[in-house]
Amino acid sequence: MKKYFSWFYAMNEREQKLVSLAGIVSVIAIFYFGLWSPLNNALTTQQSLLDNQKTLQIWVEEQALRAAKLRQSSTGPSFNGSLTQLVNQTTRASKIQVARMQPVGDNLQITIDEIQFNTLVQWLDSIERRGVVVLQTDITETNEEGYVQVRRLQLGKN
């Protein structure tokens, strides 16, 4: 340290002021670019993320309210007959080959080996309009394009 002080005091007054000013500017620059600017940028980024999350939360809450209102207002048909009988009738009408049908309590579990995806969606739409709901499903693709395998489709009454 003595070496630096002796070096500093060996300079003339103008050089000492210039070195002092350069030191102060260097300390301010290091503080600004090393601490202040990164922290400020991180704060701005986090504030932006927070604003986005708040917007998303508001949208989700609005959609949840909308969904709740739709559930309350949907007075869709309630199916009162035999679920097995309805599935047999609708699959015959849609020309769907059911591999296995098994009652599970009040619900019905179905397996279909291979079915065209669009046909499956249309059939599910038709039975849902009659008050049947899909409780669980396990659908996988097959080697043939446009066809799927329904490993498990559990249906229940609305």
Backbone as CSV, one residue per row, in Angstrom:
resi,resn,N_x,N_y,N_z,CA_x,CA_y,CA_z,C_x,C_y,C_z
1,MET,0.819,-1.170,0.000,0.000,0.000,0.000,0.882,1.260,0.000
2,LYS,1.997,1.185,0.756,2.903,2.336,0.802,3.446,2.645,-0.581
3,LYS,3.639,1.589,-1.373,4.168,1.754,-2.709,3.205,2.610,-3.562
4,TYR,1.894,2.336,-3.418,0.907,3.075,-4.201,0.778,4.512,-3.708
5,PHE,0.825,4.702,-2.385,0.755,6.068,-1.867,1.977,6.876,-2.302
6,SER,3.129,6.251,-2.250,4.336,6.973,-2.661,4.277,7.277,-4.158
7,TRP,3.717,6.370,-4.941,3.549,6.606,-6.380,2.586,7.763,-6.616
8,PHE,1.489,7.772,-5.828,0.477,8.821,-5.979,1.061,10.191,-5.601
9,TYR,1.769,10.245,-4.473,2.304,11.535,-4.020,3.509,11.983,-4.840
10,ALA,4.070,11.092,-5.622,5.196,11.469,-6.479,4.708,12.247,-7.705
11,MET,3.413,12.160,-7.999,2.847,12.859,-9.154,2.634,14.324,-8.813
12,ASN,2.512,15.126,-9.879,2.190,16.532,-9.615,0.701,16.636,-9.301
13,GLU,0.270,17.796,-8.884,-1.098,18.002,-8.390,-2.147,17.730,-9.472
14,ARG,-1.876,18.113,-10.667,-2.825,17.910,-11.771,-3.005,16.414,-12.036
15,GLU,-1.936,15.634,-12.042,-2.018,14.198,-12.257,-2.755,13.515,-11.107
16,GLN,-2.539,14.002,-9.867,-3.232,13.438,-8.708,-4.743,13.634,-8.845
17,LYS,-5.151,14.832,-9.265,-6.586,15.093,-9.451,-7.155,14.200,-10.554
18,LEU,-6.409,14.030,-11.624,-6.844,13.206,-12.740,-6.981,11.736,-12.327
19,VAL,-6.008,11.224,-11.570,-6.066,9.839,-11.088,-7.208,9.674,-10.085
20,SER,-7.414,10.642,-9.207,-8.510,10.590,-8.241,-9.858,10.582,-8.956
21,LEU,-10.013,11.454,-9.934,-11.249,11.518,-10.702,-11.479,10.208,-11.459
22,ALA,-10.410,9.650,-12.044,-10.530,8.373,-12.756,-10.924,7.257,-11.786
23,GLY,-10.395,7.275,-10.589,-10.750,6.267,-9.578,-12.214,6.371,-9.187
24,ILE,-12.688,7.616,-8.963,-14.091,7.828,-8.584,-15.011,7.384,-9.720
25,VAL,-14.676,7.767,-10.938,-15.487,7.370,-12.093,-15.483,5.844,-12.241
26,SER,-14.339,5.218,-12.013,-14.250,3.758,-12.111,-15.123,3.074,-11.060
27,VAL,-15.092,3.603,-9.821,-15.923,3.026,-8.757,-17.400,3.182,-9.101
28,ILE,-17.795,4.350,-9.589,-19.200,4.576,-9.967,-19.589,3.659,-11.128
29,ALA,-18.704,3.526,-12.128,-18.994,2.660,-13.277,-19.129,1.207,-12.844
30,ILE,-18.248,0.744,-11.973,-18.328,-0.636,-11.484,-19.620,-0.844,-10.707
31,PHE,-19.973,0.119,-9.869,-21.221,0.025,-9.111,-22.420,-0.016,-10.059
32,TYR,-22.430,0.884,-11.043,-23.579,0.960,-11.949,-23.679,-0.284,-12.828
33,PHE,-22.594,-0.622,-13.544,-22.645,-1.728,-14.489,-22.539,-3.097,-13.824
34,GLY,-21.968,-3.139,-12.644,-21.807,-4.420,-11.960,-22.950,-4.768,-11.030
35,LEU,-23.586,-3.757,-10.441,-24.657,-4.023,-9.479,-25.994,-3.411,-9.890
36,TRP,-26.017,-2.127,-10.055,-27.287,-1.419,-10.254,-28.006,-1.850,-11.536
37,SER,-27.334,-1.822,-12.654,-27.961,-2.147,-13.933,-28.473,-3.588,-13.980
38,PRO,-27.687,-4.605,-13.581,-28.225,-5.975,-13.596,-29.412,-6.154,-12.642
39,LEU,-29.334,-5.547,-11.465,-30.455,-5.654,-10.527,-31.692,-4.959,-11.076
40,ASN,-31.505,-3.806,-11.671,-32.628,-3.073,-12.238,-33.252,-3.849,-13.404
41,ASN,-32.418,-4.442,-14.252,-32.934,-5.251,-15.366,-33.677,-6.476,-14.856
42,ALA,-33.133,-7.117,-13.845,-33.796,-8.295,-13.271,-35.124,-7.902,-12.645
43,LEU,-35.154,-6.762,-11.978,-36.392,-6.283,-11.365,-37.434,-5.981,-12.433
44,THR,-37.016,-5.347,-13.517,-37.939,-5.039,-14.613,-38.477,-6.320,-15.240
45,THR,-37.606,-7.294,-15.443,-38.024,-8.575,-16.019,-39.012,-9.281,-15.098
46,GLN,-38.705,-9.312,-13.818,-39.601,-9.972,-12.861,-40.941,-9.250,-12.759
47,GLN,-40.912,-7.928,-12.841,-42.163,-7.159,-12.802,-43.014,-7.483,-14.024
48,SER,-42.366,-7.615,-15.176,-43.078,-7.972,-16.402,-43.680,-9.370,-16.287
49,LEU,-42.919,-10.317,-15.751,-43.433,-11.673,-15.550,-44.605,-11.677,-14.570
50,LEU,-44.492,-10.884,-13.525,-45.575,-10.791,-12.547,-46.831,-10.229,-13.191
51,ASP,-46.678,-9.192,-14.010,-47.827,-8.616,-14.702,-48.474,-9.643,-15.623
52,ASN,-47.641,-10.406,-16.327,-48.175,-11.454,-17.199,-48.923,-12.519,-16.405
53,GLN,-48.373,-12.903,-15.264,-49.028,-13.903,-14.427,-50.348,-13.382,-13.858
54,LYS,-50.375,-12.101,-13.491,-51.626,-11.505,-12.996,-52.681,-11.486,-14.090
55,THR,-52.260,-11.151,-15.306,-53.185,-11.152,-16.430,-53.715,-12.559,-16.678
56,LEU,-52.812,-13.547,-16.627,-53.216,-14.937,-16.805,-54.173,-15.369,-15.698
57,GLN,-53.893,-14.971,-14.476,-54.756,-15.335,-13.354,-56.154,-14.750,-13.539
58,ILE,-56.225,-13.509,-13.968,-57.522,-12.877,-14.190,-58.276,-13.619,-15.287
59,TRP,-57.560,-13.974,-16.370,-58.200,-14.692,-17.466,-58.702,-16.058,-16.997
60,VAL,-57.880,-16.769,-16.219,-58.277,-18.094,-15.724,-59.495,-17.980,-14.805
61,GLU,-59.508,-16.983,-13.943,-60.652,-16.796,-13.048,-61.916,-16.481,-13.837
62,GLU,-61.782,-15.654,-14.880,-62.936,-15.348,-15.723,-63.445,-16.609,-16.418
63,GLN,-62.516,-17.420,-16.918,-62.912,-18.648,-17.599,-63.535,-19.641,-16.621
64,ALA,-63.030,-19.670,-15.392,-63.602,-20.567,-14.378,-65.027,-20.145,-14.053
65,LEU,-65.253,-18.839,-13.916,-66.616,-18.352,-13.671,-67.520,-18.672,-14.851
66,ARG,-66.987,-18.485,-16.038,-67.770,-18.777,-17.240,-68.117,-20.254,-17.305
67,ALA,-67.147,-21.106,-16.994,-67.388,-22.548,-17.010,-68.417,-22.944,-15.956
68,ALA,-68.322,-22.331,-14.780,-69.288,-22.633,-13.727,-70.695,-22.216,-14.150
69,LYS,-70.806,-21.060,-14.784,-72.120,-20.608,-15.266,-72.655,-21.542,-16.338
70,LEU,-71.760,-21.984,-17.228,-72.192,-22.908,-18.272,-72.636,-24.244,-17.688
71,ARG,-71.923,-24.708,-16.656,-72.312,-25.967,-16.018,-73.676,-25.838,-15.368
72,GLN,-73.909,-24.688,-14.734,-75.193,-24.480,-14.069,-76.319,-24.333,-15.073
73,SER,-76.026,-23.659,-16.175,-77.077,-23.408,-17.149,-77.302,-24.580,-18.087
74,SER,-76.323,-25.486,-18.163,-76.494,-26.613,-19.080,-77.459,-27.612,-18.467
75,THR,-78.617,-27.601,-18.987,-79.619,-28.562,-18.543,-79.784,-29.589,-19.654
76,GLY,-78.665,-30.241,-19.970,-78.652,-31.241,-21.023,-79.525,-32.414,-20.642
77,PRO,-79.812,-33.242,-21.617,-80.672,-34.381,-21.334,-80.013,-35.327,-20.345
78,SER,-80.812,-35.834,-19.478,-80.311,-36.789,-18.508,-80.759,-38.170,-18.957
79,PHE,-79.811,-39.047,-19.123,-80.098,-40.384,-19.614,-80.566,-41.252,-18.459
80,ASN,-81.719,-41.909,-18.627,-82.286,-42.705,-17.541,-82.264,-44.203,-17.825
81,GLY,-82.043,-44.614,-19.069,-82.092,-46.027,-19.417,-80.802,-46.756,-19.094
82,SER,-80.662,-47.892,-19.731,-79.476,-48.717,-19.542,-78.335,-48.162,-20.389
83,LEU,-77.224,-47.933,-19.753,-76.047,-47.404,-20.443,-75.545,-48.416,-21.465
84,THR,-75.561,-49.678,-21.118,-75.130,-50.742,-22.031,-76.008,-50.778,-23.274
85,GLN,-77.307,-50.639,-23.072,-78.240,-50.671,-24.189,-78.020,-49.473,-25.120
86,LEU,-77.810,-48.299,-24.550,-77.572,-47.108,-25.360,-76.289,-47.247,-26.167
87,VAL,-75.243,-47.746,-25.530,-73.962,-47.911,-26.230,-74.108,-48.935,-27.344
88,ASN,-74.817,-50.032,-27.094,-75.032,-51.039,-28.138,-75.778,-50.454,-29.322
89,GLN,-76.825,-49.678,-29.056,-77.613,-49.082,-30.131,-76.784,-48.083,-30.943
90,THR,-76.069,-47.209,-30.246,-75.324,-46.158,-30.951,-74.103,-46.706,-31.682
91,THR,-73.449,-47.724,-31.124,-72.296,-48.294,-31.834,-72.757,-49.057,-33.073
92,ARG,-73.900,-49.743,-32.996,-74.438,-50.421,-34.173,-74.802,-49.406,-35.248
93,ALA,-75.431,-48.322,-34.839,-75.832,-47.286,-35.792,-74.610,-46.617,-36.421
94,SER,-73.539,-46.471,-35.667,-72.314,-45.840,-36.176,-71.347,-46.850,-36.795
95,LYS,-71.742,-48.123,-36.808,-70.914,-49.209,-37.360,-69.555,-49.274,-36.685
96,ILE,-69.580,-49.261,-35.348,-68.370,-49.341,-34.541,-68.303,-50.737,-33.926
97,GLN,-67.151,-51.385,-34.066,-66.936,-52.723,-33.511,-66.346,-52.588,-32.105
98,VAL,-67.129,-52.907,-31.096,-66.656,-52.848,-29.708,-66.005,-54.183,-29.380
99,ALA,-64.761,-54.139,-28.925,-64.040,-55.363,-28.586,-64.475,-55.903,-27.223
100,ARG,-64.657,-54.999,-26.274,-65.026,-55.424,-24.926,-65.873,-54.349,-24.277
101,MET,-66.888,-54.776,-23.558,-67.748,-53.864,-22.819,-67.939,-54.460,-21.432
102,GLN,-67.598,-53.682,-20.409,-67.646,-54.220,-19.055,-68.267,-53.184,-18.114
103,PRO,-69.343,-53.559,-17.417,-69.915,-52.639,-16.427,-68.968,-52.481,-15.236
104,VAL,-68.836,-51.235,-14.773,-68.020,-50.926,-13.604,-68.899,-50.081,-12.691
105,GLY,-69.635,-50.745,-11.805,-70.602,-50.040,-10.963,-71.716,-49.485,-11.840
106,ASP,-71.980,-48.188,-11.727,-72.983,-47.539,-12.565,-72.411,-47.117,-13.910
107,ASN,-71.125,-47.275,-14.089,-70.446,-46.838,-15.300,-70.227,-48.018,-16.238
108,LEU,-69.678,-47.712,-17.408,-69.416,-48.735,-18.405,-68.041,-48.504,-18.994
109,GLN,-67.247,-49.570,-19.049,-65.900,-49.469,-19.605,-65.875,-50.201,-20.943
110,ILE,-65.358,-49.503,-21.972,-65.388,-50.015,-23.340,-63.970,-50.076,-23.896
111,THR,-63.709,-51.090,-24.726,-62.455,-51.213,-25.461,-62.796,-51.369,-26.933
112,ILE,-62.131,-50.597,-27.776,-62.320,-50.677,-29.224,-60.937,-50.870,-29.830
113,ASP,-60.786,-51.953,-30.624,-59.467,-52.282,-31.165,-58.973,-51.242,-32.161
114,GLU,-59.792,-50.901,-33.140,-59.357,-49.924,-34.135,-60.577,-49.182,-34.654
115,ILE,-60.478,-47.862,-34.675,-61.587,-47.029,-35.119,-61.013,-45.759,-35.730
116,GLN,-61.702,-45.276,-36.740,-61.281,-44.022,-37.342,-61.532,-42.912,-36.323
117,PHE,-60.569,-42.039,-36.171,-60.637,-41.011,-35.136,-61.880,-40.132,-35.290
118,ASN,-62.166,-39.707,-36.487,-63.332,-38.848,-36.711,-64.630,-39.559,-36.340
119,THR,-64.725,-40.841,-36.640,-65.908,-41.621,-36.276,-66.054,-41.689,-34.764
120,LEU,-64.934,-41.880,-34.070,-64.955,-41.928,-32.607,-65.450,-40.612,-32.029
121,VAL,-64.941,-39.505,-32.543,-65.338,-38.190,-32.025,-66.826,-37.943,-32.275
122,GLN,-67.309,-38.302,-33.464,-68.733,-38.120,-33.771,-69.607,-38.985,-32.861
123,TRP,-69.181,-40.221,-32.621,-69.945,-41.103,-31.754,-69.972,-40.573,-30.322
124,LEU,-68.803,-40.130,-29.827,-68.756,-39.578,-28.469,-69.649,-38.349,-28.356
125,ASP,-69.665,-37.515,-29.385,-70.525,-36.340,-29.379,-71.997,-36.746,-29.322
126,SER,-72.356,-37.769,-30.081,-73.765,-38.191,-30.107,-74.209,-38.758,-28.762
127,ILE,-73.347,-39.528,-28.093,-73.782,-40.071,-26.793,-73.729,-39.013,-25.695
128,GLU,-72.829,-38.040,-25.821,-72.799,-36.963,-24.827,-74.048,-36.098,-24.933
129,ARG,-74.589,-35.966,-26.127,-75.831,-35.202,-26.304,-77.014,-35.906,-25.657
130,ARG,-76.887,-37.185,-25.426,-77.956,-37.950,-24.778,-77.768,-38.025,-23.264
131,GLY,-76.753,-37.349,-22.747,-76.566,-37.296,-21.302,-75.510,-38.231,-20.763
132,VAL,-74.723,-38.842,-21.633,-73.637,-39.730,-21.201,-72.357,-38.906,-21.171
133,VAL,-71.556,-39.104,-20.134,-70.303,-38.359,-20.022,-69.122,-39.324,-20.061
134,VAL,-68.033,-38.824,-20.610,-66.788,-39.600,-20.643,-66.057,-39.325,-19.334
135,LEU,-65.837,-40.357,-18.551,-65.173,-40.202,-17.254,-63.665,-40.361,-17.367
136,GLN,-63.232,-41.368,-18.108,-61.801,-41.611,-18.311,-61.611,-42.177,-19.703
137,THR,-60.440,-41.905,-20.260,-60.160,-42.455,-21.581,-58.668,-42.707,-21.735
138,ASP,-58.365,-43.733,-22.497,-56.976,-44.071,-22.836,-56.984,-44.434,-24.314
139,ILE,-56.543,-43.499,-25.144,-56.567,-43.669,-26.594,-55.138,-43.608,-27.109
140,THR,-54.788,-44.560,-27.999,-53.449,-44.564,-28.588,-53.573,-44.615,-30.101
141,GLU,-52.519,-44.177,-30.761,-52.506,-44.209,-32.222,-52.190,-45.620,-32.701
142,THR,-52.602,-45.899,-33.938,-52.286,-47.188,-34.553,-51.321,-46.944,-35.698
143,ASN,-50.918,-48.020,-36.347,-49.999,-47.894,-37.483,-50.688,-47.288,-38.698
144,GLU,-51.999,-47.411,-38.772,-52.742,-46.883,-39.909,-53.126,-45.430,-39.637
145,GLU,-52.866,-44.581,-40.591,-53.102,-43.145,-40.429,-54.596,-42.862,-40.288
146,GLY,-54.939,-42.027,-39.305,-56.324,-41.637,-39.086,-57.092,-42.571,-38.173
147,TYR,-56.461,-43.657,-37.759,-57.118,-44.635,-36.898,-56.474,-44.641,-35.516
148,VAL,-57.297,-44.921,-34.505,-56.820,-44.990,-33.131,-57.322,-46.279,-32.487
149,GLN,-56.705,-46.598,-31.366,-57.139,-47.732,-30.554,-57.618,-47.169,-29.225
150,VAL,-58.824,-47.551,-28.838,-59.376,-47.120,-27.558,-59.131,-48.239,-26.570
151,ARG,-58.102,-48.052,-25.741,-57.767,-49.089,-24.761,-58.790,-49.115,-23.627
152,ARG,-59.210,-47.928,-23.219,-60.210,-47.830,-22.142,-60.987,-46.552,-22.331
153,LEU,-62.303,-46.704,-22.345,-63.212,-45.567,-22.412,-64.270,-45.816,-21.358
154,GLN,-64.239,-45.018,-20.294,-65.199,-45.212,-19.222,-66.279,-44.160,-19.339
155,LEU,-67.514,-44.634,-19.465,-68.668,-43.760,-19.635,-69.553,-43.808,-18.405
156,GLY,-70.224,-42.716,-18.132,-71.129,-42.637,-16.998,-72.323,-41.778,-17.356
157,LYS,-73.303,-41.774,-16.477,-74.503,-40.963,-16.701,-74.285,-39.564,-16.188
158,ASN,-74.901,-38.612,-16.868,-74.792,-37.197,-16.495,-75.534,-36.922,-15.217
